[in-house]
Every structure is written in structure tokens, then in C-alpha cells.
């Protein structure tokens, strides 16, 4: 009985995941929605380390 419940739950989650992926693929998206802009006013204190290497 427990295996049936777990198997049904796994199948349900897989179907829901596939439907979400298909919805994301089939929905039209404009260029503005997919692009991400990063605006930084103060470039002096980024808090990130920049490592430049030459290969």
C-alpha cells in the first residue's frame, strides 16, 4: 500500500513538472522579459573580487 502511494506521488510530481516546463517553453516572451539589467551607482565598493587571468 505504501509503495502505491509513493509511486503515485512521484508520478504526480513528474507530470506537474512536465506541464510547467511545457508552459514555459510554449509561452512567448519578449526580449525585455528575458534580459536582466544590473545598475550600479558606486563602482568603488563592489564587495566582489575581480580576478583577471590570461590563457
C-alpha angles and dihedrals in degrees: 000000000000092000090055092053093047092046091050091049092051092049091048092052092047092051092048091049092050091050092051092049092048090049091052092048096046098045114094114237129195122226091252094060095052097043120085122203125205115199118186120181100185111049094174097073108038097145090219129110116232117208118188119195132175119215 
